[in-house]
Amino acid sequence: MVELNKETLLYHGRLLGLEAACENKLAVLEFEGDSLEALELPFYETVDSYLQCPLPVEELPKTYSGVLSIRVSPTLHQQVAEQAAKQGISMNSWFIQVVEQSLAAQ
């Protein structure tokens, strides 16, 4: 947000809602200039200063979509298709069975 202070004739910029990791609270970054063009350098300096204090990184648990795409040779693809057809199931169902059996055996 940028506002013109009519008393000082300075443009005052503020960035709101940023997390201040160094102080563990929300940050308001402020910068000033005597024209809109003159706000650019103070803006970048303020943001650079903010970035010098990195936010703590929290490890989020990885989520999985349930979609697995694999590449196999044409020969292996054919063998999987034939085995699945013999059992009257899709290649996807066949693959799930084989992987579940392999994991259970470990």
Backbone as CSV, one residue per row, in Angstrom:
resi,resn,N_x,N_y,N_z,CA_x,CA_y,CA_z,C_x,C_y,C_z
1,MET,0.858,-1.154,0.000,0.000,0.000,0.000,0.912,1.226,0.000
2,VAL,0.577,2.219,-0.813,1.337,3.467,-0.877,0.375,4.627,-0.673
3,GLU,0.763,5.555,0.208,-0.046,6.740,0.472,0.843,7.978,0.397
4,LEU,0.248,9.085,0.018,0.946,10.362,0.011,0.616,11.105,1.298
5,ASN,1.654,11.479,2.040,1.464,12.308,3.232,1.409,13.745,2.748
6,LYS,0.244,14.372,2.847,0.052,15.717,2.297,0.811,16.782,3.083
7,GLU,1.178,16.497,4.325,1.941,17.459,5.120,3.414,17.455,4.739
8,THR,3.986,16.253,4.591,5.421,16.157,4.283,5.686,16.014,2.789
9,LEU,4.639,15.744,2.015,4.733,15.464,0.581,5.658,14.284,0.279
10,LEU,5.674,13.328,1.233,6.435,12.093,1.028,5.457,10.946,0.788
11,TYR,5.858,10.079,-0.096,5.099,8.854,-0.323,5.560,7.835,0.711
12,HIS,4.599,7.212,1.346,4.883,6.243,2.404,4.322,4.891,1.972
13,GLY,5.192,3.906,1.867,4.764,2.571,1.463,4.825,1.606,2.627
14,ARG,3.888,0.661,2.631,3.861,-0.368,3.682,3.510,-1.713,3.069
15,LEU,4.206,-2.736,3.511,3.872,-4.124,3.169,3.339,-4.765,4.439
16,LEU,2.118,-5.249,4.388,1.444,-5.784,5.570,1.315,-7.301,5.497
17,GLY,1.175,-7.916,6.654,0.841,-9.333,6.714,1.996,-10.280,6.502
18,LEU,3.219,-9.796,6.628,4.382,-10.672,6.486,4.771,-11.209,7.855
19,GLU,5.216,-12.447,7.890,5.627,-13.033,9.158,7.043,-12.595,9.479
20,ALA,7.243,-12.089,10.676,8.568,-11.664,11.122,9.174,-12.789,11.939
21,ALA,10.022,-13.585,11.306,10.588,-14.746,11.975,11.498,-14.345,13.129
22,CYS,12.225,-13.260,12.968,13.175,-12.864,14.008,12.470,-12.442,15.294
23,GLU,11.295,-11.866,15.171,10.569,-11.410,16.354,9.365,-12.278,16.671
24,ASN,9.097,-13.294,15.825,7.986,-14.220,16.040,6.637,-13.498,16.119
25,LYS,6.426,-12.527,15.238,5.148,-11.815,15.155,4.974,-11.330,13.726
26,LEU,3.845,-10.704,13.426,3.629,-10.189,12.077,4.467,-8.935,11.862
27,ALA,4.964,-8.789,10.648,5.811,-7.647,10.317,5.062,-6.670,9.433
28,VAL,5.388,-5.397,9.601,4.946,-4.346,8.698,6.216,-3.696,8.189
29,LEU,6.450,-3.819,6.892,7.643,-3.212,6.297,7.266,-1.846,5.756
30,GLU,8.050,-0.824,6.120,7.740,0.540,5.714,8.919,1.149,4.965
31,PHE,8.597,2.030,4.014,9.612,2.720,3.225,9.021,4.031,2.728
32,GLU,9.905,5.003,2.441,9.449,6.337,2.008,10.263,6.843,0.825
33,GLY,9.647,7.772,0.097,10.323,8.445,-0.996,9.572,9.712,-1.365
34,ASP,10.277,10.628,-2.018,9.634,11.896,-2.363,8.890,11.849,-3.691
35,SER,8.904,10.680,-4.342,8.110,10.456,-5.560,7.840,8.962,-5.662
36,LEU,6.924,8.605,-6.527,6.657,7.182,-6.700,7.893,6.457,-7.213
37,GLU,8.636,7.104,-8.102,9.855,6.507,-8.633,10.905,6.343,-7.535
38,ALA,10.933,7.289,-6.620,11.923,7.254,-5.544,11.588,6.194,-4.491
39,LEU,10.419,5.592,-4.554,10.053,4.521,-3.623,10.729,3.198,-3.979
40,GLU,11.142,3.070,-5.229,11.641,1.782,-5.690,12.862,1.299,-4.906
41,LEU,13.891,2.101,-4.781,15.102,1.683,-4.068,14.812,1.392,-2.596
42,PRO,14.116,2.290,-1.849,13.795,1.953,-0.453,12.949,0.686,-0.326
43,PHE,12.061,0.463,-1.299,11.255,-0.760,-1.284,12.157,-1.985,-1.345
44,TYR,13.085,-2.018,-2.323,13.971,-3.167,-2.462,14.892,-3.312,-1.260
45,GLU,15.381,-2.220,-0.721,16.241,-2.284,0.456,15.482,-2.850,1.660
46,THR,14.229,-2.446,1.809,13.410,-2.930,2.917,13.134,-4.426,2.782
47,VAL,12.794,-4.848,1.579,12.519,-6.273,1.347,13.794,-7.084,1.533
48,ASP,14.929,-6.599,1.022,16.207,-7.308,1.209,16.532,-7.466,2.687
49,SER,16.310,-6.413,3.457,16.556,-6.473,4.901,15.663,-7.506,5.561
50,TYR,14.404,-7.541,5.156,13.455,-8.516,5.691,13.916,-9.939,5.380
51,LEU,14.409,-10.147,4.164,14.816,-11.491,3.745,16.101,-11.959,4.427
52,GLN,16.845,-11.054,5.052,18.064,-11.439,5.758,17.750,-12.283,6.991
53,CYS,16.549,-12.216,7.490,16.134,-12.985,8.653,15.203,-14.076,8.160
54,PRO,15.725,-15.258,7.829,14.897,-16.288,7.203,13.821,-16.820,8.142
55,LEU,12.714,-17.190,7.533,11.613,-17.794,8.281,11.997,-19.217,8.671
56,PRO,11.563,-19.670,9.834,11.839,-21.068,10.195,11.099,-22.003,9.242
57,VAL,11.764,-23.047,8.863,11.174,-24.010,7.938,10.572,-25.151,8.747
58,GLU,9.299,-25.367,8.565,8.631,-26.479,9.223,8.484,-27.601,8.212
59,GLU,8.871,-28.777,8.616,8.728,-29.938,7.752,7.259,-30.355,7.726
60,LEU,6.648,-30.236,6.580,5.266,-30.662,6.426,5.254,-32.098,5.922
61,PRO,4.340,-32.907,6.419,4.283,-34.282,5.920,3.945,-34.286,4.432
62,LYS,4.669,-35.124,3.705,4.424,-35.220,2.265,3.094,-35.914,2.039
63,THR,2.330,-35.383,1.127,1.066,-36.009,0.763,1.236,-36.703,-0.582
64,TYR,0.500,-37.753,-0.764,0.591,-38.532,-1.990,-0.778,-38.569,-2.660
65,SER,-0.780,-38.431,-3.963,-2.039,-38.368,-4.706,-2.648,-39.744,-4.965
66,GLY,-1.818,-40.779,-4.901,-2.319,-42.112,-5.242,-2.138,-42.426,-6.713
67,VAL,-1.567,-41.502,-7.461,-1.301,-41.724,-8.879,0.201,-41.955,-9.027
68,LEU,0.553,-43.064,-9.630,1.954,-43.432,-9.818,2.161,-43.739,-11.298
69,SER,3.025,-42.996,-11.918,3.307,-43.211,-13.332,4.702,-43.810,-13.447
70,ILE,4.816,-44.947,-14.108,6.126,-45.593,-14.249,6.417,-45.848,-15.720
71,ARG,7.710,-45.961,-16.031,8.132,-46.283,-17.388,8.755,-47.682,-17.359
72,VAL,8.345,-48.508,-18.266,8.882,-49.864,-18.379,9.199,-50.143,-19.841
73,SER,9.933,-51.194,-20.058,10.239,-51.569,-21.442,8.971,-52.098,-22.110
74,PRO,8.919,-52.052,-23.436,7.750,-52.605,-24.130,7.529,-54.092,-23.815
75,THR,8.618,-54.824,-23.620,8.501,-56.254,-23.306,7.846,-56.465,-21.948
76,LEU,8.297,-55.699,-20.937,7.709,-55.823,-19.604,6.256,-55.368,-19.625
77,HIS,5.962,-54.345,-20.371,4.580,-53.862,-20.505,3.691,-54.982,-21.045
78,GLN,4.185,-55.663,-22.065,3.419,-56.762,-22.666,3.213,-57.886,-21.658
79,GLN,4.259,-58.223,-20.903,4.156,-59.301,-19.918,3.132,-58.968,-18.826
80,VAL,3.145,-57.725,-18.366,2.177,-57.296,-17.352,0.768,-57.384,-17.922
81,ALA,0.579,-56.913,-19.146,-0.742,-56.955,-19.781,-1.229,-58.398,-19.916
82,GLU,-0.336,-59.299,-20.299,-0.717,-60.709,-20.460,-1.087,-61.340,-19.113
83,GLN,-0.302,-61.065,-18.063,-0.595,-61.621,-16.740,-1.930,-61.093,-16.214
84,ALA,-2.165,-59.812,-16.398,-3.417,-59.215,-15.941,-4.594,-59.822,-16.696
85,ALA,-4.440,-59.995,-18.000,-5.512,-60.580,-18.810,-5.808,-62.015,-18.372
86,LYS,-4.778,-62.788,-18.053,-4.964,-64.171,-17.594,-5.806,-64.207,-16.314
87,GLN,-5.609,-63.205,-15.459,-6.339,-63.152,-14.192,-7.671,-62.419,-14.339
88,GLY,-7.913,-61.853,-15.512,-9.173,-61.147,-15.750,-9.273,-59.820,-14.994
89,ILE,-8.132,-59.185,-14.778,-8.106,-57.903,-14.071,-7.341,-56.872,-14.897
90,SER,-7.452,-55.624,-14.513,-6.730,-54.566,-15.217,-5.246,-54.616,-14.845
91,MET,-4.431,-53.989,-15.678,-3.004,-53.904,-15.354,-2.805,-53.146,-14.043
92,ASN,-3.617,-52.147,-13.789,-3.519,-51.382,-12.553,-3.765,-52.283,-11.341
93,SER,-4.834,-53.092,-11.407,-5.148,-54.014,-10.305,-4.046,-55.055,-10.144
94,TRP,-3.531,-55.562,-11.250,-2.447,-56.540,-11.199,-1.221,-55.927,-10.526
95,PHE,-0.868,-54.729,-10.928,0.296,-54.039,-10.366,0.122,-53.841,-8.855
96,ILE,-1.072,-53.411,-8.437,-1.335,-53.202,-7.007,-1.152,-54.510,-6.237
97,GLN,-1.672,-55.607,-6.771,-1.524,-56.909,-6.107,-0.055,-57.288,-5.953
98,VAL,0.708,-57.127,-7.010,2.118,-57.507,-6.992,2.896,-56.646,-5.990
99,VAL,2.636,-55.357,-5.985,3.342,-54.471,-5.054,2.943,-54.782,-3.622
100,GLU,1.644,-54.994,-3.351,1.192,-55.324,-2.002,1.811,-56.648,-1.527
101,GLN,1.892,-57.629,-2.404,2.507,-58.927,-2.032,3.988,-58.741,-1.724
102,SER,4.650,-57.931,-2.532,6.078,-57.689,-2.321,6.328,-56.974,-0.996
103,LEU,5.500,-55.981,-0.691,5.657,-55.238,0.568,5.332,-56.119,1.772
104,ALA,4.336,-56.980,1.640,3.966,-57.865,2.745,5.064,-58.876,3.033
105,ALA,5.818,-59.259,2.014,6.882,-60.243,2.171,8.122,-59.653,2.853
106,GLN,8.195,-58.367,2.969,9.394,-57.733,3.550,9.388,-57.742,5.036
